[in-house]
Amino acid sequence: MLDSDIITAQKIVSKPYSNCTDKVFHNNSFIYRGSNELTNYLNKYFKDKLNLLTVISSSDQLLNAIYMGVKNIDAFDISNFPKYYMYLKLAALESLDRSDYLDFFYNATGNAEKYDDMYFDAIRKHLNPDIESFWTSLINFYDWPDITYSSLFSGEVVSESAAPLKNIYLEKENYSKMKDLIKNISINTYEGDILSLVNILNNKYDVVYLSNIMNYVDKKKYKEMLNKINLKKDGEILTYIYDYNNRVSDFFNEPEFSFDSFEEDKLSGVLVYKK
């Protein structure tokens, strides 16, 4: 799997191969550089919870959850690549100060040597061999800005000034605490479609975060999958909703579901499922 991921990633960055298909998400789909969700509104659901099942995506939701108290994480993604980015961010939290972390992940312009030689050389010391091999295989041949602005990553704009406004772990007064918190967490990763993965997940969860996966799968199968997830007593499954319309409310009209709208946009919010 590692060798295959390296070869595919190199082809994507060098552009003889495109990972853009008629399906938005698949085993070679892009990594989100940062979340395009209103992540700060999700933190109340993670507060003081211990066991989390979550999509990896940009890893920001997962990292915010760690700051809010989560200790044990099962993290999944249909794409093979986000896990490499997640471990890169965790290692960067260990090895970089806040300004360098923000520069590395949310700026990545200008002097490439700064990112490739100074930042990555510090980060790689905290990577396990597989993750280090993946990123080294890219950075040895391509500059970090070229990698992050290739189709290996999504094209949304993420600024180093905006990122801390959306992510509690990146706030100036919280960054040092986050460095300590990540030393005491356990993460298991899974690759695949959650509709299938749910059959092999045996842990019980306090909270489950599924982002907006619902928009890309069959709604009936999605609802069936929710019922299969092992929840602890009072556990919650969260689905991110960009537009809470009649089609959504009519389909999820059982008493197990409720909608919690965001203050900034009443149509956006979280669909909460409790058994």
Backbone as CSV, one residue per row, in Angstrom:
resi,resn,N_x,N_y,N_z,CA_x,CA_y,CA_z,C_x,C_y,C_z
1,MET,0.823,-1.215,0.000,0.000,0.000,0.000,0.854,1.259,0.000
2,LEU,1.911,1.294,0.852,2.760,2.480,0.914,3.411,2.760,-0.428
3,ASP,4.024,1.727,-1.043,4.701,1.927,-2.328,3.723,2.418,-3.391
4,SER,2.532,1.836,-3.405,1.518,2.247,-4.371,1.102,3.695,-4.143
5,ASP,0.924,4.090,-2.867,0.541,5.464,-2.550,1.630,6.447,-2.981
6,ILE,2.899,6.074,-2.756,4.015,6.943,-3.143,4.042,7.147,-4.658
7,ILE,3.931,6.063,-5.390,3.982,6.151,-6.854,2.831,7.003,-7.383
8,THR,1.632,6.771,-6.851,0.466,7.531,-7.306,0.608,9.005,-6.952
9,ALA,1.065,9.304,-5.736,1.235,10.701,-5.314,2.258,11.411,-6.186
10,GLN,3.363,10.737,-6.509,4.377,11.338,-7.376,3.810,11.643,-8.759
11,LYS,3.002,10.739,-9.279,2.394,10.958,-10.588,1.419,12.134,-10.549
12,ILE,0.685,12.260,-9.446,-0.272,13.367,-9.322,0.456,14.706,-9.268
13,VAL,1.530,14.772,-8.470,2.265,16.031,-8.322,2.971,16.409,-9.615
14,SER,3.530,15.423,-10.323,4.255,15.707,-11.561,3.337,15.828,-12.776
15,LYS,2.054,15.503,-12.578,0.960,15.738,-13.524,0.854,14.799,-14.737
16,PRO,1.540,13.651,-14.771,1.199,12.740,-15.859,-0.080,11.960,-15.562
17,TYR,-0.541,12.076,-14.290,-1.735,11.343,-13.876,-2.669,12.308,-13.160
18,SER,-3.954,12.245,-13.456,-4.937,13.099,-12.789,-5.777,12.274,-11.826
19,ASN,-5.955,12.794,-10.631,-6.825,12.126,-9.651,-8.225,12.736,-9.652
20,CYS,-8.543,13.505,-10.674,-9.883,14.076,-10.820,-10.729,13.125,-11.663
21,THR,-11.813,12.649,-11.100,-12.689,11.714,-11.799,-14.122,12.214,-11.708
22,ASP,-15.057,11.405,-12.222,-16.461,11.789,-12.132,-16.987,11.647,-10.708
23,LYS,-16.221,10.946,-9.849,-16.567,10.859,-8.430,-15.708,11.860,-7.659
24,VAL,-16.336,12.638,-6.782,-15.583,13.629,-6.015,-14.615,12.952,-5.063
25,PHE,-15.077,11.879,-4.409,-14.258,11.201,-3.407,-14.049,9.741,-3.782
26,HIS,-12.773,9.325,-3.727,-12.398,7.963,-4.087,-11.039,7.683,-3.446
27,ASN,-10.433,6.550,-3.742,-9.222,6.161,-3.011,-8.008,7.030,-3.314
28,ASN,-8.033,7.802,-4.395,-6.924,8.706,-4.708,-7.347,10.174,-4.709
29,SER,-8.465,10.487,-4.114,-8.941,11.870,-4.141,-8.073,12.769,-3.258
30,PHE,-8.230,14.060,-3.447,-7.351,15.061,-2.851,-7.448,15.136,-1.324
31,ILE,-6.432,15.763,-0.764,-6.384,16.082,0.665,-6.886,17.510,0.844
32,TYR,-7.740,17.732,1.832,-8.114,19.102,2.176,-6.966,19.748,2.951
33,ARG,-6.489,20.896,2.495,-5.409,21.608,3.203,-5.906,22.125,4.550
34,GLY,-7.146,22.569,4.576,-7.764,23.038,5.802,-9.262,22.857,5.675
35,SER,-9.975,22.873,6.766,-11.409,22.628,6.710,-12.145,23.818,6.107
36,ASN,-13.163,23.525,5.287,-14.034,24.591,4.782,-15.330,24.660,5.580
37,GLU,-15.341,24.004,6.742,-16.507,24.010,7.630,-16.330,25.037,8.743
38,LEU,-17.425,25.385,9.393,-17.359,26.266,10.565,-16.985,25.418,11.775
39,THR,-15.713,25.044,11.819,-15.257,24.057,12.801,-15.399,24.525,14.247
40,ASN,-15.341,25.832,14.475,-15.425,26.316,15.852,-16.770,26.009,16.503
41,TYR,-17.809,25.778,15.694,-19.118,25.453,16.259,-19.233,23.981,16.669
42,LEU,-18.274,23.188,16.285,-18.338,21.757,16.589,-17.730,21.410,17.937
43,ASN,-16.941,22.300,18.503,-16.148,21.959,19.681,-16.982,21.541,20.887
44,LYS,-18.173,22.100,21.025,-19.007,21.744,22.177,-19.382,20.266,22.173
45,TYR,-19.433,19.656,20.987,-19.777,18.237,20.906,-18.602,17.348,21.306
46,PHE,-17.388,17.863,21.197,-16.197,17.091,21.529,-15.756,17.280,22.980
47,LYS,-16.266,18.298,23.639,-15.782,18.654,24.975,-15.945,17.501,25.954
48,ASP,-14.818,17.119,26.565,-14.760,16.100,27.622,-15.190,14.710,27.151
49,LYS,-15.235,14.484,25.834,-15.505,13.140,25.310,-14.178,12.410,25.159
50,LEU,-14.189,11.095,25.318,-12.948,10.330,25.270,-12.744,9.589,23.956
51,ASN,-13.799,8.979,23.428,-13.671,8.095,22.271,-14.390,8.678,21.056
52,LEU,-13.637,8.878,19.983,-14.144,9.547,18.794,-13.937,8.686,17.554
53,LEU,-14.953,8.620,16.715,-14.829,8.125,15.347,-15.017,9.318,14.433
54,THR,-14.075,9.545,13.519,-14.174,10.740,12.676,-13.571,10.518,11.294
55,VAL,-14.118,11.216,10.312,-13.472,11.307,9.017,-12.190,12.121,9.191
56,ILE,-11.145,11.797,8.425,-9.876,12.515,8.575,-9.940,13.863,7.869
57,SER,-10.219,13.847,6.569,-10.315,15.080,5.787,-9.056,15.930,5.973
58,SER,-9.193,17.178,6.431,-8.040,18.052,6.649,-7.351,17.794,7.977
59,SER,-7.959,16.995,8.837,-7.504,16.695,10.208,-7.839,17.795,11.204
60,ASP,-8.357,18.927,10.745,-8.624,20.027,11.678,-9.692,19.654,12.709
61,GLN,-10.766,18.995,12.275,-11.802,18.603,13.230,-11.227,17.655,14.275
62,LEU,-10.414,16.724,13.828,-9.777,15.760,14.717,-8.857,16.463,15.719
63,LEU,-8.078,17.412,15.255,-7.146,18.128,16.130,-7.893,19.013,17.127
64,ASN,-8.969,19.651,16.678,-9.787,20.426,17.608,-10.386,19.525,18.686
65,ALA,-10.804,18.320,18.275,-11.385,17.369,19.224,-10.367,16.959,20.279
66,ILE,-9.114,16.780,19.862,-8.049,16.457,20.827,-7.914,17.584,21.840
67,TYR,-7.938,18.822,21.353,-7.825,19.950,22.279,-8.983,19.965,23.278
68,MET,-10.165,19.529,22.833,-11.344,19.548,23.699,-11.409,18.351,24.653
69,GLY,-10.447,17.418,24.548,-10.376,16.350,25.543,-10.412,14.933,25.011
70,VAL,-10.636,14.748,23.713,-10.685,13.393,23.149,-9.315,12.726,23.272
71,LYS,-9.310,11.436,23.636,-8.065,10.695,23.837,-7.884,9.553,22.848
72,ASN,-8.986,8.887,22.497,-8.922,7.693,21.656,-9.688,7.945,20.363
73,ILE,-9.013,7.757,19.232,-9.591,8.152,17.947,-9.478,7.030,16.925
74,ASP,-10.597,6.701,16.310,-10.610,5.911,15.091,-10.879,6.887,13.953
75,ALA,-9.927,6.997,13.032,-10.013,7.989,11.964,-10.024,7.280,10.616
76,PHE,-10.934,7.686,9.737,-11.084,7.017,8.453,-11.171,8.039,7.326
77,ASP,-10.886,7.562,6.129,-11.113,8.370,4.932,-11.184,7.439,3.740
78,ILE,-12.004,7.775,2.773,-12.106,6.959,1.571,-10.843,7.084,0.728
79,SER,-10.139,8.218,0.852,-8.882,8.428,0.147,-7.720,7.880,0.971
80,ASN,-6.695,7.380,0.284,-5.513,6.856,0.967,-4.605,7.948,1.506
81,PHE,-4.730,9.185,1.004,-3.744,10.213,1.297,-3.941,11.017,2.585
82,PRO,-5.171,11.288,3.049,-5.329,12.160,4.219,-4.612,11.687,5.476
83,LYS,-4.464,10.379,5.665,-3.786,9.909,6.875,-2.332,10.393,6.922
84,TYR,-1.679,10.473,5.744,-0.296,10.956,5.708,-0.230,12.422,6.129
85,TYR,-1.240,13.183,5.749,-1.299,14.602,6.119,-1.594,14.759,7.606
86,MET,-2.474,13.914,8.126,-2.805,13.965,9.551,-1.558,13.750,10.406
87,TYR,-0.785,12.710,10.088,0.424,12.432,10.870,1.485,13.500,10.657
88,LEU,1.500,14.118,9.473,2.418,15.226,9.233,2.063,16.402,10.146
89,LYS,0.773,16.700,10.279,0.348,17.797,11.157,0.673,17.489,12.624
90,LEU,0.441,16.265,13.038,0.754,15.897,14.427,2.245,16.037,14.706
91,ALA,3.086,15.591,13.772,4.529,15.711,13.947,4.970,17.165,13.931
92,ALA,4.311,17.976,13.099,4.644,19.401,13.048,4.285,20.097,14.351
93,LEU,3.188,19.674,14.964,2.817,20.247,16.265,3.894,19.957,17.307
94,GLU,4.499,18.793,17.218,5.562,18.437,18.156,6.831,19.231,17.909
95,SER,7.131,19.532,16.644,8.466,20.023,16.299,8.561,21.504,15.945
96,LEU,7.447,22.133,15.589,7.491,23.530,15.142,6.817,24.459,16.142
97,ASP,7.303,25.703,16.195,6.550,26.685,16.972,5.341,27.128,16.151
98,ARG,4.466,27.891,16.755,3.186,28.214,16.129,3.352,28.969,14.815
99,SER,4.213,29.964,14.774,4.361,30.761,13.555,4.893,29.907,12.407
100,ASP,5.811,29.004,12.696,6.349,28.133,11.655,5.311,27.113,11.197
101,TYR,4.513,26.609,12.126,3.436,25.672,11.771,2.452,26.341,10.808
102,LEU,2.040,27.551,11.138,1.095,28.275,10.280,1.709,28.576,8.915
103,ASP,2.979,28.918,8.906,3.670,29.202,7.653,3.740,27.944,6.789
104,PHE,4.069,26.829,7.389,4.255,25.581,6.646,2.956,25.093,6.023
105,PHE,1.863,25.117,6.783,0.617,24.535,6.299,-0.309,25.532,5.597
106,TYR,-0.213,26.816,5.918,-1.201,27.756,5.392,-0.598,28.890,4.571
107,ASN,0.709,28.843,4.359,1.336,29.851,3.516,2.009,29.156,2.334
108,ALA,3.139,28.503,2.591,3.837,27.690,1.583,4.045,28.445,0.267
109,THR,4.559,29.649,0.381,4.942,30.423,-0.804,6.347,30.971,-0.571
110,GLY,6.997,31.384,-1.631,8.313,31.998,-1.483,9.429,30.965,-1.464
111,ASN,10.360,31.140,-0.533,11.588,30.343,-0.476,11.279,28.874,-0.165
112,ALA,11.402,28.025,-1.163,11.070,26.605,-0.982,12.023,25.914,-0.021
113,GLU,13.285,26.357,0.025,14.261,25.709,0.899,13.847,25.791,2.358
114,LYS,13.166,26.871,2.718,12.710,27.015,4.099,11.774,25.885,4.482
115,TYR,10.881,25.521,3.576,9.905,24.466,3.860,10.524,23.080,3.750
116,ASP,11.340,22.883,2.723,11.887,21.558,2.459,13.013,21.196,3.417
117,ASP,13.897,22.139,3.667,15.095,21.842,4.458,14.918,22.147,5.946
118,MET,14.405,23.312,6.250,14.328,23.701,7.658,13.111,23.081,8.346
119,TYR,11.907,23.329,7.825,10.700,22.837,8.485,10.586,21.320,8.412
120,PHE,10.704,20.756,7.216,10.501,19.320,7.094,11.589,18.532,7.800
121,ASP,12.813,19.014,7.795,13.874,18.311,8.514,13.579,18.226,10.004
122,ALA,12.922,19.243,10.539,12.518,19.198,11.953,11.344,18.244,12.156
123,ILE,10.395,18.270,11.231,9.187,17.454,11.356,9.488,15.970,11.219
124,ARG,10.354,15.602,10.285,10.567,14.192,9.953,11.068,13.378,11.145
125,LYS,11.700,14.027,12.108,12.197,13.330,13.298,11.067,12.746,14.132
126,HIS,9.854,13.240,13.941,8.703,12.786,14.730,7.727,11.950,13.900
127,LEU,8.151,11.565,12.703,7.295,10.743,11.847,7.688,9.277,11.941
128,ASN,6.680,8.382,11.881,7.035,6.972,11.816,7.602,6.673,10.426
129,PRO,8.286,5.533,10.235,8.999,5.282,8.970,8.126,5.360,7.727
130,ASP,6.898,4.830,7.769,6.036,4.851,6.589,5.635,6.273,6.211
131,ILE,5.238,7.051,7.197,4.811,8.426,6.913,6.005,9.256,6.436
132,GLU,7.155,9.041,7.067,8.358,9.766,6.658,8.751,9.405,5.231
133,SER,8.629,8.126,4.872,8.969,7.691,3.517,8.051,8.331,2.481
134,PHE,6.761,8.424,2.825,5.812,9.013,1.886,6.181,10.458,1.576
135,TRP,6.379,11.261,2.613,6.653,12.678,2.381,8.055,12.914,1.825
136,THR,9.027,12.113,2.256,10.373,12.255,1.723,10.410,11.944,0.234
137,SER,9.621,10.950,-0.185,9.587,10.573,-1.601,9.062,11.711,-2.468
138,LEU,8.286,12.608,-1.879,7.797,13.773,-2.615,8.750,14.956,-2.493
139,ILE,9.190,15.246,-1.286,10.009,16.433,-1.048,11.403,16.285,-1.657
140,ASN,11.872,15.057,-1.844,13.160,14.852,-2.501,13.131,15.258,-3.981
141,PHE,11.941,15.291,-4.567,11.821,15.573,-6.000,11.051,16.861,-6.307
142,TYR,10.212,17.305,-5.363,9.370,18.474,-5.607,9.442,19.410,-4.407
143,ASP,9.339,20.696,-4.666,9.300,21.672,-3.573,7.953,21.593,-2.865
144,TRP,7.956,21.892,-1.562,6.724,21.832,-0.769,5.606,22.696,-1.356
145,PRO,5.870,23.932,-1.798,4.783,24.705,-2.433,4.206,24.007,-3.660
146,ASP,5.063,23.363,-4.456,4.568,22.651,-5.641,3.685,21.471,-5.246
147,ILE,4.023,20.823,-4.160,3.238,19.677,-3.671,1.868,20.146,-3.192
148,THR,1.863,21.162,-2.364,0.602,21.594,-1.743,-0.323,22.304,-2.723
149,TYR,0.233,22.834,-3.820,-0.616,23.479,-4.813,-0.866,22.583,-6.028
150,SER,-0.531,21.308,-5.902,-0.870,20.329,-6.931,-2.260,19.767,-6.633
151,SER,-2.760,18.901,-7.502,-4.087,18.311,-7.271,-4.048,17.183,-6.244
152,LEU,-2.879,16.956,-5.631,-2.841,16.076,-4.461,-3.627,16.726,-3.325
153,PHE,-3.738,18.061,-3.380,-4.484,18.830,-2.383,-5.656,19.542,-3.051
154,SER,-6.660,19.835,-2.261,-7.798,20.595,-2.766,-7.382,22.035,-3.049
155,GLY,-8.179,22.721,-3.829,-7.786,24.038,-4.291,-8.308,25.200,-3.461
156,GLU,-8.957,24.932,-2.331,-9.511,26.053,-1.559,-8.398,26.894,-0.941
157,VAL,-8.672,28.170,-0.771,-7.701,29.086,-0.183,-7.796,29.013,1.335
158,VAL,-6.666,28.763,1.978,-6.608,28.716,3.444,-5.483,29.644,3.884
159,SER,-5.799,30.707,4.587,-4.780,31.674,4.979,-4.296,31.420,6.396
160,GLU,-3.056,31.787,6.667,-2.505,31.580,8.004,-3.135,32.526,9.030
161,SER,-3.784,33.577,8.584,-4.478,34.466,9.517,-5.874,33.942,9.852
162,ALA,-6.515,33.285,8.880,-7.878,32.787,9.095,-7.907,31.459,9.847
163,ALA,-6.894,30.626,9.662,-6.895,29.287,10.260,-7.088,29.303,11.782
164,PRO,-6.403,30.180,12.530,-6.609,30.187,13.984,-8.009,30.638,14.407
165,LEU,-8.705,31.374,13.541,-10.051,31.823,13.866,-11.049,30.664,13.814
166,LYS,-10.707,29.609,13.074,-11.592,28.466,12.904,-11.174,27.267,13.738
167,ASN,-9.945,27.296,14.271,-9.402,26.127,14.958,-8.841,26.498,16.318
168,ILE,-9.479,25.972,17.346,-9.119,26.352,18.706,-7.697,25.939,19.058
169,TYR,-7.204,24.848,18.477,-5.860,24.377,18.817,-4.775,25.292,18.251
170,LEU,-5.144,26.153,17.291,-4.178,27.063,16.689,-4.196,28.458,17.302
171,GLU,-5.089,28.693,18.252,-5.084,29.989,18.920,-3.784,30.153,19.712
172,LYS,-3.273,31.372,19.737,-1.954,31.629,20.299,-1.798,31.086,21.715
173,GLU,-2.829,31.274,22.531,-2.736,30.860,23.926,-2.936,29.356,24.120
174,ASN,-3.323,28.650,23.064,-3.620,27.218,23.185,-2.563,26.311,22.566
175,TYR,-1.686,26.868,21.773,-0.764,26.040,20.987,0.171,25.212,21.876
176,SER,0.700,25.806,22.920,1.608,25.071,23.812,0.889,23.922,24.507
177,LYS,-0.347,24.155,24.921,-1.130,23.096,25.547,-1.372,21.957,24.572
178,MET,-1.607,22.295,23.317,-1.852,21.271,22.303,-0.641,20.363,22.137
179,LYS,0.556,20.924,22.221,1.771,20.123,22.124,1.800,19.030,23.190
180,ASP,1.316,19.337,24.372,1.285,18.358,25.454,0.161,17.341,25.262
181,LEU,-0.976,17.810,24.789,-2.139,16.925,24.643,-1.900,15.805,23.639
182,ILE,-1.193,16.084,22.556,-1.017,15.062,21.525,-0.082,13.939,21.968
183,LYS,0.604,14.119,23.085,1.488,13.063,23.587,0.711,11.910,24.205
184,ASN,-0.555,12.140,24.505,-1.336,11.151,25.257,-2.583,10.697,24.516
185,ILE,-2.477,10.592,23.190,-3.625,10.155,22.403,-3.307,8.855,21.675
186,SER,-4.363,8.143,21.322,-4.246,6.902,20.549,-5.077,7.051,19.284
187,ILE,-4.452,6.787,18.126,-5.151,6.928,16.844,-5.010,5.651,16.018
188,ASN,-6.142,5.139,15.564,-6.166,4.055,14.586,-6.736,4.616,13.291
189,THR,-6.142,4.267,12.148,-6.638,4.787,10.877,-7.189,3.659,10.001
190,TYR,-8.181,4.022,9.209,-8.836,3.082,8.295,-9.038,3.778,6.960
191,GLU,-8.839,3.025,5.877,-9.113,3.551,4.544,-10.325,2.835,3.978
192,GLY,-11.265,3.596,3.439,-12.423,2.990,2.807,-13.685,3.801,2.998
193,ASP,-14.748,3.295,2.410,-16.075,3.897,2.487,-16.687,3.554,3.842
194,ILE,-17.155,4.544,4.578,-17.716,4.308,5.906,-18.926,3.380,5.853
195,LEU,-19.629,3.335,4.719,-20.776,2.439,4.603,-20.345,0.984,4.715
196,SER,-19.107,0.693,4.326,-18.555,-0.655,4.460,-17.725,-0.800,5.732
197,LEU,-16.955,0.229,6.055,-16.083,0.165,7.234,-16.858,-0.061,8.524
198,VAL,-18.099,0.420,8.568,-18.878,0.312,9.800,-19.004,-1.138,10.261
199,ASN,-18.883,-2.070,9.339,-19.029,-3.489,9.680,-17.812,-4.066,10.389
200,ILE,-16.674,-3.356,10.370,-15.477,-3.868,11.036,-15.060,-3.016,12.229
201,LEU,-15.793,-1.946,12.503,-15.466,-1.077,13.639,-16.129,-1.622,14.896
202,ASN,-15.321,-2.071,15.842,-15.859,-2.734,17.035,-15.879,-1.848,18.269
203,ASN,-15.214,-0.708,18.223,-15.168,0.166,19.389,-16.504,0.865,19.616
204,LYS,-16.715,1.294,20.854,-17.888,2.104,21.177,-17.446,3.557,21.321
205,TYR,-18.281,4.463,20.807,-17.867,5.863,20.713,-18.780,6.784,21.510
206,ASP,-18.146,7.819,22.079,-18.900,8.896,22.734,-19.452,9.859,21.692
207,VAL,-18.672,10.053,20.622,-19.070,10.989,19.581,-18.496,10.511,18.247
208,VAL,-19.275,10.706,17.192,-18.878,10.322,15.834,-19.072,11.545,14.944
209,TYR,-18.048,11.866,14.142,-18.156,13.006,13.243,-18.014,12.537,11.802
210,LEU,-19.062,12.765,10.984,-19.112,12.261,9.616,-19.081,13.368,8.564
211,SER,-18.771,14.596,8.986,-18.722,15.723,8.046,-19.985,15.715,7.188
212,ASN,-19.860,15.977,5.888,-21.038,16.006,5.016,-21.050,14.813,4.052
213,ILE,-20.550,13.672,4.514,-20.536,12.454,3.699,-21.934,12.135,3.170
214,MET,-22.953,12.477,3.936,-24.329,12.188,3.549,-24.650,12.693,2.139
215,ASN,-24.022,13.794,1.727,-24.323,14.391,0.423,-23.824,13.558,-0.752
216,TYR,-22.957,12.587,-0.471,-22.299,11.855,-1.555,-22.648,10.370,-1.581
217,VAL,-23.586,9.952,-0.744,-23.965,8.541,-0.699,-25.486,8.419,-0.723
218,ASP,-25.959,7.201,-0.902,-27.379,6.932,-0.857,-27.927,7.225,0.544
219,LYS,-28.970,8.050,0.636,-29.480,8.487,1.942,-30.020,7.319,2.776
220,LYS,-30.673,6.374,2.122,-31.210,5.229,2.846,-30.083,4.399,3.451
221,LYS,-29.032,4.157,2.652,-27.893,3.390,3.155,-27.174,4.152,4.259
222,TYR,-27.150,5.472,4.130,-26.509,6.306,5.160,-27.249,6.155,6.484
223,LYS,-28.547,6.208,6.435,-29.336,6.077,7.660,-29.139,4.696,8.282
224,GLU,-29.078,3.657,7.457,-28.839,2.301,7.954,-27.464,2.201,8.609
225,MET,-26.482,2.865,8.027,-25.137,2.863,8.583,-25.099,3.518,9.956
226,LEU,-25.817,4.612,10.137,-25.851,5.284,11.431,-26.301,4.336,12.533
227,ASN,-27.261,3.507,12.227,-27.803,2.583,13.223,-26.818,1.475,13.575
228,LYS,-25.845,1.217,12.683,-24.871,0.151,12.931,-23.701,0.597,13.801
229,ILE,-23.453,1.902,13.865,-22.316,2.406,14.637,-22.546,2.177,16.119
230,ASN,-21.518,1.661,16.784,-21.617,1.380,18.220,-21.418,2.669,19.017
231,LEU,-22.482,3.098,19.663,-22.420,4.299,20.494,-22.500,3.936,21.969
232,LYS,-21.776,4.682,22.776,-21.944,4.567,24.216,-23.268,5.225,24.617
233,LYS,-23.671,5.012,25.838,-24.886,5.655,26.333,-24.748,7.171,26.175
234,ASP,-25.743,7.802,25.606,-25.766,9.243,25.337,-24.774,9.656,24.244
235,GLY,-24.245,8.684,23.503,-23.352,9.011,22.403,-24.096,9.708,21.268
236,GLU,-23.358,10.476,20.467,-23.969,11.253,19.391,-23.197,11.060,18.084
237,ILE,-23.930,11.033,16.982,-23.338,11.014,15.655,-23.679,12.332,14.970
238,LEU,-22.671,13.015,14.465,-22.830,14.350,13.900,-22.646,14.329,12.388
239,THR,-23.606,14.894,11.690,-23.524,15.081,10.243,-23.532,16.566,9.954
240,TYR,-22.518,17.052,9.233,-22.437,18.476,8.920,-23.404,18.795,7.786
241,ILE,-24.229,19.817,7.987,-25.235,20.216,7.001,-24.946,21.639,6.509
242,TYR,-24.788,21.796,5.199,-24.590,23.118,4.622,-25.915,23.808,4.324
243,ASP,-26.944,22.999,4.044,-28.241,23.571,3.672,-29.343,22.657,4.199
244,TYR,-29.911,23.039,5.341,-30.959,22.226,5.959,-32.296,22.569,5.306
245,ASN,-32.632,21.797,4.275,-33.841,22.066,3.515,-34.907,21.008,3.797
246,ASN,-36.017,21.119,3.109,-37.140,20.198,3.348,-36.791,18.757,3.009
247,ARG,-35.961,18.563,1.983,-35.591,17.194,1.620,-34.830,16.508,2.751
248,VAL,-33.971,17.268,3.428,-33.210,16.711,4.544,-34.121,16.472,5.748
249,SER,-34.906,17.489,6.109,-35.750,17.376,7.298,-36.814,16.290,7.131
250,ASP,-37.335,16.135,5.933,-38.366,15.124,5.704,-37.798,13.710,5.758
251,PHE,-36.564,13.547,5.296,-35.976,12.214,5.275,-35.515,11.777,6.665
252,PHE,-34.975,12.720,7.437,-34.492,12.406,8.783,-35.495,12.937,9.810
253,ASN,-36.694,12.415,9.764,-37.770,12.958,10.603,-38.078,12.104,11.827
254,GLU,-37.266,11.084,12.096,-37.482,10.258,13.281,-37.030,11.001,14.544
255,PRO,-37.526,10.584,15.705,-37.170,11.272,16.957,-35.695,11.151,17.318
256,GLU,-34.979,10.203,16.694,-33.541,10.059,16.976,-32.722,11.218,16.404
257,PHE,-33.333,11.993,15.507,-32.605,13.069,14.837,-33.057,14.441,15.339
258,SER,-32.082,15.334,15.444,-32.387,16.736,15.731,-31.400,17.597,14.952
259,PHE,-31.771,18.848,14.704,-30.902,19.746,13.942,-30.499,20.916,14.815
260,ASP,-29.202,21.138,14.905,-28.647,22.244,15.682,-28.030,23.233,14.700
261,SER,-28.695,24.373,14.496,-28.221,25.335,13.495,-27.132,26.232,14.063
262,PHE,-26.250,26.712,13.183,-25.187,27.622,13.574,-25.731,29.043,13.693
263,GLU,-25.096,29.833,14.526,-25.532,31.209,14.719,-25.306,32.054,13.466
264,GLU,-24.199,31.814,12.758,-23.866,32.638,11.598,-24.800,32.388,10.424
265,ASP,-25.272,31.149,10.298,-26.087,30.783,9.146,-27.083,29.723,9.588
266,LYS,-28.332,30.084,9.724,-29.341,29.182,10.272,-29.598,27.959,9.392
267,LEU,-29.231,28.033,8.108,-29.410,26.882,7.236,-28.290,25.866,7.397
268,SER,-27.147,26.314,7.944,-26.030,25.419,8.209,-26.079,24.962,9.656
269,GLY,-25.562,23.770,9.893,-25.552,23.275,11.261,-25.179,21.814,11.316
270,VAL,-25.597,21.155,12.388,-25.256,19.764,12.619,-26.533,18.949,12.814
271,LEU,-26.664,17.899,12.036,-27.717,16.930,12.256,-27.208,15.939,13.286
272,VAL,-27.889,15.859,14.412,-27.445,15.038,15.539,-28.311,13.780,15.626
273,TYR,-27.633,12.635,15.681,-28.341,11.346,15.796,-28.001,10.724,17.137
274,LYS,-29.037,10.341,17.879,-28.875,9.614,19.145,-29.778,8.384,19.104
275,LYS,-29.229,7.249,19.510,-30.037,6.036,19.526,-30.978,6.053,20.710
